[in-house]
Amino acid sequence: MIGKCKKIVTDITRKADLERDIPVYKDMLFAQYNYYATVKMCMNYYTVKEMIAEIDDDSSDLVEDYNTLSNLILKHIVGREMVEKESLEAINSIRKRVEYKMKNLTAFTDGYEIYEYILNRIEARVKDTTSEVDVEQLSAKMFQYVFSEKDTVVINSKLQLLMSQLPVRMTKNKFYDIVANTLSIYKGGEISSVNDFADMLRSSALITKPEGFEKEYPKLYDTYLALAQADYKNIDEKSFDALQEKLSTSVSFITEEVSAYMLMQEVVNDVYTILLTVDKAYDVNISKQGYKAAVDILDACAKCDSIEDISIDTMDLFMAIEGVQENVYESIIVLDTVLDDITKGNVDVIENLGLSDDFCDLNKANKLMSTSLFIDLDKDVVESGDIADNDYIMKLRDEITEELTSLFEDKDRAVIRSIMCKIIAAMPIFLNSQQEIKDYFDHVLGNCKDDSELTACNKLICDIIEEG
């Protein structure tokens, strides 16, 4: 199959006969996308069924969405009814609901990280367990850890880990300058890139909160309010322990929810891909042993009440799909290399052949199969002419500076420092040389006169170094 894929890609690249080759390419890609998604989904669907069986609340969104997915599988994959608009709308609605949940869970995670940073740094003071820290030794240890390898990516990754735990000792103006300088890196690049970066800063600091933040998870919001309203300067040990317990319980809940929705989104993306491709690919794929086995597994899983009811014969079918996913993906990699070029460079040919809708579906399936589970299917591709010039960067800089200034108003210094640290750790490294990095380590540690914070930083940073 790979040989055929390479040949059609070569023919299209050479523009030998586009009106002949593009329809052939389209059919091949539909078949490979469908084959891959069906095999992958049957394995994940089995796992989701196990997860759903452990949920006691039948009114849970996860249970409701799972039932809808099962009906779509039985209707269009097993029953082979043609995919209609209503089914595509149903799978799209499930996907948006999962995204909505994940946006809220991510926002709570960001919020909790701000206050966990503070709790870590006051714990030694509250519990009277501060210890003396040799800041020169710690700085040297950090420097050695960062530059123990020469790979730039590894160095930057280590630096960002340390930045997330270091004390913050800089003025607001210095901090705003760092943000502005980072934004300037995007000058001359696509507007979408700098906008994505700005949105990341806004969400990580909770400048912007997702729809439903206050209502979707009442218990998580209650924890967030307790953290945001705590008096960290005067907190006693009993209140500290209660707050930490509340945070720990909420974090455990988020971890479970995120795992469930990540798995659900993976299955949703696969089902979505199948619905976009099955009508064009089923007749081609059903004769293949691996595909037939995957369909039979889905049939059995969707119809049984629990996984314990699945027969041994059905379980044996998993042997038939072993290695299939990897083999099909190799063909997809070859075909994917020209999808974007074909779509953008042959608009007239595609329209004349009446294949515009098909290539729209293929491009959507391509997104669904990407490693980004929550990729925006509706987001338009930015044209090369839409670049972020100096005026655009300056305008964005002023907006973010104003938003941060407003955010810092009436905030305790500990909260402001935590937010600064979180944003700095999320940005590209702003230090340009080994000496600048060493000087920064020395400066922030040397100027931290809070023994409790130094105790916490020493422990957290040493843990990072030992684990690394």
N, C-alpha and C positions, 0 to 999 in steps of 0.2 A: 504493500500500500504506500509506503514511504516513497518508493520509486515513482509511482504514478503522481504523487503529490509534488515531488520535485520537478517532474516533467511539465506538469501543467503550470507551475509557477515560472519555470524557465520560458515556456511558450508565451505566457502573458507578458513577462518582462521584455521579451523581444518583440512583442506586439505582432506576432506572426499572423494570427487571425482572431481578433478580439471577439467578434460576434459569434464565433464558434467556441472559443476557449472560456470566455467569462461564464456562460451558462454551465459548462462542465465544472468549472471551479466552484461555482455557487452550490451545485448539487453535492460535490465532494465535501465542502465545508459544512453544509447542513447535516450531512450524514455523520461526520466526525464529531461535531459539537453534540449532536443528539446521542451518539453512542457513548461518548465520554461522560456526559451529564447523567445518563440513565444508570450506568454502572456505578459511578461515584455516589449517586443519590441512593441507590438501593442499600448500600452499606451504611450510609449515614441515617437513612430512614429507620433502619433496624435499631440503631442506637437511640434515636429520638423516641421511638415507641417505648423503649425501656425507661427513658426519662419521664415521659408522660404518665406511665403507669404508677410512678411514685408521687404524682401530684394528687392530693386529696380533694382539692377544690375544682369541681366540674365546671365552674363558671370562670375559671382562669383563662386569660387571653391565650395562653400557650395551648391549652386543651382545645379551645374553640378553633384556633388556627390549625392545629394538627388535624382536627376532624375535617376541616375544609381541604387541606392538602390531600388527605386520604381519599376524599370524594373526587378530587381532580385527577388523582392517580388512577383510580378505578374507572373513571369516565373516559379519559383521553389516552392513557398509556395502556391499560389493560383492556378496556372496553372498545377502544379505538373509535370513539366518536370524534368527529372533526372539532378542532378547537375554535370556539366562537369568542366573540368580543367579551361576553360576560365572564368567561373563565380567565381571560387575561386581566380583566379589571379586578377579579377576585384575588389573583396572585399578587397583583400590584398593590392592592390594599393591605394584604398581609405584610408585604415587604415594607411598606411605609409605616405600619404599626410597629414592627420590630425596630425600625430605625428610630421612631419616636421614643420607644422605651430605652434604647441604647443611648440616645442623646441625653436623656435625663439621668441615667445611671452614670454616664461619663461626667456629667456636670457635678453630681454629688461626690464622685471620686475626686475631682479637682478641688471642690470646696473642702472636703475632709483633709486633703493633703496640706492645705494651707494651715489648718489648725493642728494637725498632727505634728507639723514642724514646730509649732509653738509648744505643744505639750511635751515633746521630747526635750526641749531646751529648758523647761522650767522644772522638770521632774526631780533633778538632783537637788534643787533649791527647796522644793516642797517636801521632799523626803529626807532632806539633810544628808545627802550622800555625795556631795561635791568632792572632787579629788584634784590634786595638783597636776597640771598638764605642762609638759615641756614643749612649748610652742615651736621652738627652733627644731627640735627633733621631729615633731609631727610634720612640719613643713617640709623637711628634708625627706621624710618617709613618703609623703605624697608626691614630691617631685620625682623620686626614684620610681615609684609605682607608675606614674604617667609615662615616663620615658624609658621604661624597661624594654619596650618594643619600638621599632622604627616605623611601623605602619601608621600612616596619618589617620586613617579611619579609626583604628584602635585607640590612638592617642586622644582624638577628639571625643570618642565614646567614654573613655576613662575620665577625661576632664569634666564632661557634663555630669557624670555620676558624682564626682567630688563637689562640683559647683552646687549640686542640689542639697548638700549638707553643710557647706561652709557658712560661717557667719557672714552677714551682709553689713558692711561698714562703708557706706557711701551716701552722699547727699542725694536728694531727689533729683536735682538738676543733673548730677553725674549719671544717675540711672536713666533719665530721659535722653541724655546724650548717647548712651549705649544703645538704647532702643532705636533712636534716630539713625545712628551709624549702621545698625543692622539693616534697617529698611533701605538705606542707600545702596546696599549690595544688590538690590533687585532693580536698580535703575537701568533701563535699557532692556529689561526682560519683559515677559508677558505680564499683563495686568493681573491675570488670574493667579499667577504665582505669588505676587506680593499680597494680593487680597486673601489668599489662603493662609499666608503667614500671619497677616494681621488678625484674621478670624481665630487662628490658633491662640494668639496672645490674648485676645478678648475672652475666649472661652476658658482658657487655663486660669485666668485671674477672676473668672466669673463676672467680668464687666457685662457680658451678655449671658443670659440664662435661657435655656430652651423653653418652648411652650410646655406648660404642664408642670413646671418645676415645683410649684408650691402645692399641687394637688395630686399628682400622679402617684407619689409614694409618700403618704402622710407621715409615716414613722421615720423615714429618712429625712424628711424636711424638719421634723421635730428635733432630730439630732443635730442637723445643720444649724438651726436657730439656737440650740443650747450652746453649741460651740462658738457661734458668732457673738452671742450675748454674754459669754463668760467674762468674769473679771480676773484676768490672768495675773495682774499685779498682786492681788490680795487673796488669791485662791488658797484654800487650806487643803490638807491631804485627803480628807473625806470627800470634798467636792471634786478634787482632782481625780480620785479613783472612780467616782461615779461617772464623771465625764468620759474618762478613758474606757470604762466598761460600755458605756452607751455607744462610743465610737467603734469599739471592737465588734459589738453585735451588729451594727449597721454595715460595717465593712464586710463581715462574713456573709450577710444577706446579699450585698452587692456582688460579691464574688460568685455566689451560686446563680444569681440572676443573669449575670453577664455570660457565664459559661453556657447557660441554657439558651439564651438568645443568640449567642454566637453560633451554636450548633444549629439552631432553628433557621438562622439567616442563611447558613450554608445550604441547607436542604431547600429553603425557599428559592434561592438563586438557581439551584439545579432544576427544580420543578419548573421555574420560569423559563429556563433555557430549553427544557424539553417541550413545553407548550409552544414555544416559538419555532421549534424545529421538527416536531414529531410528524406533522402532516406531510412534510417534504422528505422525511428520512425513514419512516417506519418500514415501508416495503423493501427498502434497500438493506436495512439492518436486521430485520427479523430472521433472516436466514443464517445469521452469524451466531455461533454457539454461545458466546459470551453475552451478547445482547439478549438472546432468548432466555438465558438463565436469569439475567437481571430483571427482566419483565416478570418472570415466574416468581421470583423472590418478592417483588413488590406486590404482586397479586396476593400471595400468601400472607405477607405482613399486614397489608391493608385490610384484609377480610377477617383475620383472627382476632379474638378478644384480647389475648396477651401473647407475649413471645413464647411462653411455655407451651402454647398450643401449636406452635409451628412444628411440622413434621420433620423427621430425620432426613427424609428425601429432599425437603426444601433446604435444610441446612447444608446438605451435601452440594447443593448448587453453588454455594459460595466458592467451592473449589474450581468451578468452571470459569469464574471471573477473575481468578488470581492472575495478576500481571497484565490483564487486559487494559486497565486504566492507563498504565505507563506506556504501553505500546501505542494506543490511540493518541495519547498526548504528543508523542513524537511526530505524528502526522500533522496534528494541529499546529505545532510550532512552525513546521514548514509552510503550511497554508497561511497562517496568520501574518507572515512577514510581508505579504503584499496586499492584505485586506484594505488597509488605509489608503495605499496608493491607488488601488483599483477604484475604491469608492470616490475619492476626490479627483482622480485624474481621468476618469472615463464616464463622467456624468451623462454626456449625450448618448453614448453607446448603451449604458444601463437603462436610460429612459426609453430609447428606441426599442430595446429588447423587452420592455415592460417589466423590468426587474428592480425597480426603485424600492418597492415595499420589501422585497426579499433581502436586499442589501441593508435596508434599515433594520430588519430583524436580525441579520447576521452581526451587525455592529452592536446591537443591543446585547445579543448573546455573548459577543466577545467581551463586553464589559462585565456581564454577569459571571463569566468564567475567570475573571482576573483575581489576583490575590487580595484585592481590596473588596472585602465583603459588602461594604456599605457605599460603594461607588455610586455617584449620582447618575442615574440613567437618562435624566432629562437635561443635564447640563450641556449647553452648546460648546463646541470646541472654539476657543478663542482664535481669531484670525491673526496671522503673523504681524499685521499692521497695528494691532492693539497692544502697544507697548507702554510700559510705565516710564514716562519721561520725568524730568526733574520737578516740574510743577505738580505732577500727580503724587510723587513721593513726598514732597513738602506738605501738600494738603493732607495726605494720610498721616504724616508725622504729627501735624498739628491736632488732628482729630484724636489720635491715640493718646497724645500727651494730655489733652483736655480731659479725655475719659479717665485716664489714670489719676489725674489731679482730683477729679471729682470722686473717684473711688477711695482715695486716701483721706478725704475729708472726714474728720471726727473718728478716724480709726486709731487704735492704740499703736504705738511704735512697733510692738512685737508683730502685730498683724501686717503692718506696712512692710517690715523687713521680710516676713515670710512670703508675701506676694512678690516682692522684688526678687527674692531668691528663686521662686518658682518660675518666673518669667526668664530670668537670666539662664537658668538651667535648661530651658526649652529652646533658647536661641543658639545660633552658630557661635562658636567661641570667638570672643572679641579681643583676645590677647594674641599678639602677632609673633612672639618669639619665646624661646625657653626662658630668657631672662625676665621678660614681662610676666610670665607665668609664675616664676619663682618669687618675684617681687610682690605679685598679687597674693600668693599664699602667705608670705611673711607679713604683708600689710593687714590682711583681714584677721589673721590669728593674733598678731601682735597688738592690734587695736581693740580686740575683744576683751573687755575687763570683767565680763560676767562669768564667774567661775562655773555656774551651773550650765551655761551654754557651751563653754569650753569642754566640760566633762562630757556632755552629750555629743558634741562634734567629734571629740577624740574617739569615743566608743563607736559611733556610727561610721566614721571614716576608716577606722582600723578594721571594722567588720567588712567593709567594702574591699579593702586591700587584701585581707586574708582570703576572702571568697574569690577574688580575681586571680 
